[in-house]
């Protein structure tokens, strides 16, 4: 039950009433009279002050402590010092719409409806002042409701826009899925066509290999220059044959259906062999060719590696000036294998260096950097890195690094 007792420090009741919204417009003299009707209550923690459904016959002002307004276990709000609850019971006797329970020890002022009626009977102006406050509050609530209504309309409109956007996204997603399906089919058809073309090379290539092997068997009837030419042709044909046997197709690699065959290869030997194939071109341009090659081994795809070096050397020879210098280095670096090739050509302009490894098209014709784009794809397929180094001097430097370094040449 509610317990009434004197508070050790009683706040000024008139000032407390003045600070409540319901009596904010009431004259001080009338407040003084109302304050004399206030009862002091000390409520223990978890004590129910108002129970939902009860008939309201009093208003409460929180002087100290906190309460919770709730409907069963559902908390509607929490009130603290200076807050008022049950104020409408001063005017009518409707049932309480919610319960109020002390969250902690609470000190309250209680104004009984009967006492309030007695005061207003002698001072009707109090009702006018209270109605003025309540009407002002209702107007504020009406403005708030109007704002909420506008916000609700705006939210409904935004919801409709989002639903429309979501529908468009679903349509675009469906279109992308259809396009992706078509691209997959086109890619498979393309790979099939390439397979047919590659297999079509087998017979003429086999005939050419037989012819060069026949010429090699009769080497003593040819001079040294002719023998070297036959050797170059024979090596090139063997490389083409190996490429066909491994079905060397960049698009096949990108489709992730190509299983890369890795094996231990002698990198320095491969580079020297490729260099030998370019002897005639090197001599024709009177190029100085410097080889600084360490005897290194790695577990890579030999066909890919040979094609990488071949394309980079071809690129260096093509852009080197007459009597220019080309240097090739192969050495270990930080547990990696590093290959560098430098020429004295015009170099790559800064505005084109980012796209140097991209395969570009002009109409139906591919531009010259197709070879470098293949280098990039082959290096990437073997988990390596390739880049173009910028130097202050003229010329170009391409760098390739692989992680599959084998320190022991006898490694299997």
DRENMI-575627 format. One record per residue (C-alpha): z negated, y negated, x. Coordinates in steps of 0.02 Angstrom, whole numbers, plus 50000, padded with zeros to 5 digits. Example, Ala and Ser with C-alpha at 12.3 -4.5 7.8 and 13.67 -1.06 7.14 Angstrom:
496105022550615496435005350684
END
This chain:
500005000050000500194981850047498644975150135498164956750127497064948950258496884932750354498024930750504497184924950665498564911950687499254906250518500914896950535501154880850436501714887850268502614872050215503654871950374504064890350352504664886850174505684871950234506584882850360507124895550229508844892650152508214894149973506964879849989507934869350116508314855749984506584855649903505454840149916504004841350040502704838149905503384852449801503434863549956501614859849984501224865949809502284881749830501474885249998499774886249914500434900649807501014910849959500054926749998499894933350175500304951550206500154962650360501284977850345501134992650463502655000450548503755011650436502905005450278504125002650134503974984950067505324985849933506005001849858507765002849787507765003849596506094995049572506004979449466505954964049576504484952449547504214943949718505084935649864504604938650047504744927950204504614936250376503414926350484503304939150624504094956150657505684964850598506234974950446507754985350401508714984350238509355001650194510015013350062509235030050104509655033450288511085020950289510525004450367511354989250288510564975950400509044971350503508044955250474506864945850589505764930450596506214916950468507284928650361507024929850172507264944950059507004947949873507354929549835508394932949678506864940549595506174922849577507524919649448507814936549363506984953649348508414964949400508124981049496508114980649686509834985049758509134991749922507514996750006506634986650142505534995250271504554988250419505354992550587503744986950670502114978650618502634963950508501734948250450502464941450286502254927550159502434933749981502864922749831502554931049663503784927649521502354923449402501644910349522503374902949549503654901549360502004892349341502504879649476504264876949408503584874549232502684859049296504064854249420505794858749349506654849449492506284864449602507534874849501508844861249524508574861049713508664880049723510244880849616511034867749728510714878649880511304894549794512914886249732513264879549907513004897049975514164904549843515514891949889515364896850071515504914950021517044911049915517864902750065517414917750171518134929550039519734919250035519884920650224519544939150216520864941050080522144931950188521674942550337521834958150230523584952850174524054949450356523364966450410524344975150271525924966150329525594971050511525264988950455526954989250369527804982050524526954995050634527495009050515529295002450523529205001550713528485019150718529915025250609531175016850726530315024750877530425041850794532285039050761532565033450942531575048551003532665060050899534235051650967533595053451146533205071851117534965074451049535725065051196534645074951318535225091151237537035085551256536735080651438535975097651476537485106251400538675094951496537725098251658537835117051631539695115651594539925105051751538985117751859540035131651784541635122051824541045118852003540645137252020542415141651967543155129052088542055134852233542525152952202544335147452199544155141952381543675159452438545415167052460546235152752557544655150352660544555168852703546395168452754546085153252865544585161652948545605177252983546945166353062545735156953176544875173253226546595180253268546975164853375545295166653464545705184553506547225178153600546325163753690547085167353860548795161453797548125144053755547625129853868545855122953871546185108753747546995120653624545555132853641544295119153604545305113853450545355131653385543485133153414543145117253316544235122953171543435140153172541675132853171542105120953029542845135052925541285145552954540215131252896541265129252738541135147852707539245147352724539145132552606540135142152476539075157752500537495147652468538335138352326537965121452404538005110052253536915094352246536915094652056536325112652060534845107152167534415093452045534475105351897533045115051983533985131451962534455132152144533275142352252533325135452428533405148152569532335142952719532425151052890531955147553070533325137553153533585130553327533795111953289534345106653463535675120353468536345115253298536445096853349537355101053510538595111853415538955098053290539145085553432540415097153510541455096953350541645077953367542175077753551543975072853513543455058353401542165052653529543455052853667544745044153559543555029353529542915030253708541125031353644539585033853753538585047853676536765049653732535815065453683533925065953707533505082253621531925092453637532085111453613531305111953439531295124653299530935122653113530965132652953532345123952855533975127752769535265128452909536745123452801535825108252734535225102952906536965104652983537705094552840536385080852862536735079053049538615080253021538585066052893537485054853001538555057453157540135054553055539385038352989538895032653165540635036353238541515027753093540575011353112540405011053300541534998753393542775004653525541825009853683540185008053590538625018353617537805031353504536115038853544535315054053464533495058853485532545074353428530685075153465528995079953389527925066053314526235068153228526545086653190528245082253118530005083853183530895067153201532775064653216533475047453257535285041853272535755024353325537455015853338538064998453386539024995353226538864979953111537264986553029536794985452846536524968452762534724965652702535284963852520536064981452525534754991052625533794996652470535355004752396536045012452555535645030352500536235028052320537865035752263538835021452186540435021852085541875009652066542925015151920543285033451953543145031652143541525034252238541095021652373540845026152555538955028952544539225045752458538875054252626537205045152644536725049352464537035067852505535955065952661534555058952553534675073152427534735086852558533265079552656532255077652496532685095552443531855101552604530315090352576530825078352715531025059552725532495048752778532565029952798533525015652877532585005953011532824987353026532974980853204533224963453274534734969253374536414973653299536774991453247536035004453132534625016953154534355031453034532775041853044532455059152971530765068052974530275085752924528555093552913529075111652942528815110553130528725126953229527895124853397528215142853449530065147153469529645165553442528965161753269529635172953132
END
